[in-house]
């Protein structure tokens, strides 16, 4: 009760909406949301959420409280630790009485029911009355009053859309349609498109939590309710099932905002709700292990021969390097770069090719000691959120620039609540929006300690946008090591370099 009362008094984060979209009750979503807000967990796998939902609400809240009072100082994987707690609450004792396993050693037995014998160390199935059976014999189904059944999602019913229904849609709209081993694409552009280039930022929407057997024949009629579709892309695996996410681009920003406002948490199948948010733009790749003597043009030429549709190369100014100067080495970069592409799919194709462990850069004598990953976007695509930001991002800094230097430089624009410098960039948080805007206008492309800064308003990713990043990067929705942390977690140096 104390836990619930505390949750009711606190403001909900976007994680709450995501949990409700996954089918959690309001009270359960609030309690889990507080775990995130209090920094007790940074992310939870789908397995944890599914098993937590399988418990009666009161028992699930007890499991959350047990996590809260546990000593987590030495726990590395808190998601797995929490899963163990949840499983301990699935015993017949806990389910029937609400008493934790530590409080009672034996499960309750209904009047007149046969005695229950726990499984033996050899894996024999539990039998009524202690009767033994030959190993491998199927165990009879045993039910206890209030026993908890582990909920399992039904397997996908199909790995392709309904052909007749899809053909009817294509005949009605005249949109092009193509299928590759990893993608189903509808439109891009539509047949009557006269706008020239693809619609700009703010028109692309991320679709998350798509059931594996939902395809264009069901998504198109739903998404058309928000506005005119420019392009729909559903990501699929090699068996044809969709991978749980996709992207829809509308012809204008208003339609994209309408889709987010009306379709987020839409129940597309029983207990399966979509996550619909403005898309984070994944158009850059981080490449580490670049020889520091290579210039931007040399990197562009070399990688341009290895991948298709490379748009540009971004380098950070290496600044003065005493060790390199002493060794007579001319340092041209910091040992990493960012490869820019026009859209996500061009970047994804390049990443897939470069991730091949046997790939070599032919222009550099078959150089292969480089690493490739997605560059983590730093900007929130939500314009309404961006308009309220009081944070600026200062880039192109050297090690000589300190927090105190930045404070002295920028405090003339207004009160500053926080300065946080990380390697070559820094975040400065003002108390008022007007001060941040003035600092951007007054200091962009100005110098500090021989560094020419770039200054821009920065909007940190929201909780849902971070989950989107983790999904695209792979493994995030399964409890993998996403790079964005909550609760004050620190990033590793390479992860800091990956942020753009």
Secondary structure, 3 states (H helix, E strand, C coil): CHHHHHHHHCCCCHHHHHHHHCCCCHHHHHHHHHHHHCCCCCCCCHHHHHHHHHCCHHHHHHHHHHHHHCCCCCCCCHHHHHHHHHHHCCCHHHHHHCCCHHHCCCCCCCCCCCCECCCCCCCCCCCECCCCCCCCCCCCCCCCCCCCCCCCCCCCCCCCCCHHHHHHHHHHHCCCEEEECCEEEEECCCCCCCCCCCCCCCCEEEEECCCCCCCHHHHHHHHCCCCCEEEEEEEECCCCCEEEEEEEEECCHHHHHHHHHHHCCCEEECCEECEEEECCCCCEEEEECCCCCCCHHHHHHHHHCCCCCEEEEECCCCCCCHHHHHCCCCCCCCCEEEEEECCHHHHHHHHHHHCCCCCCEHHHCCECCCEEEECECCCCCCHHHHCCCCEEEEECCCCCCCHHHHHHHHHHHCCEEEEEEECCEEEEEECCHHHHHHHHHHHCCCEECCEECEEEEECCCCHHHHHHHHHHHCCHHHCCCCCCCCCCCCCCHHHHHHEC
